């Protein structure tokens, strides 16, 4: 990959020990920082938050934060 530019959120970290920062990316790419998305209660919507909701089985809230029906639907099959 040879990205022309990179868009990330303000809390983005990467690499071993999450030591890579947006400033590090700026040395290699054009970088734009997006403002965080928030829900109707003003809480930040993040991938970490959505992963936690999925881990505890709160699919409805995760789907609501994602903004559309994007989770796979499962059909029970009798064996």
Buried (B, 14 or more C-beta within 10 A) or exposed (E): EEEEEBEBBEEBEEEEEEEEEBEBBEEEEEBEBEEEEEEEEEEEBBEEBBEEBBEEEBEEBBBBBEEEEEEEEEEEEEE
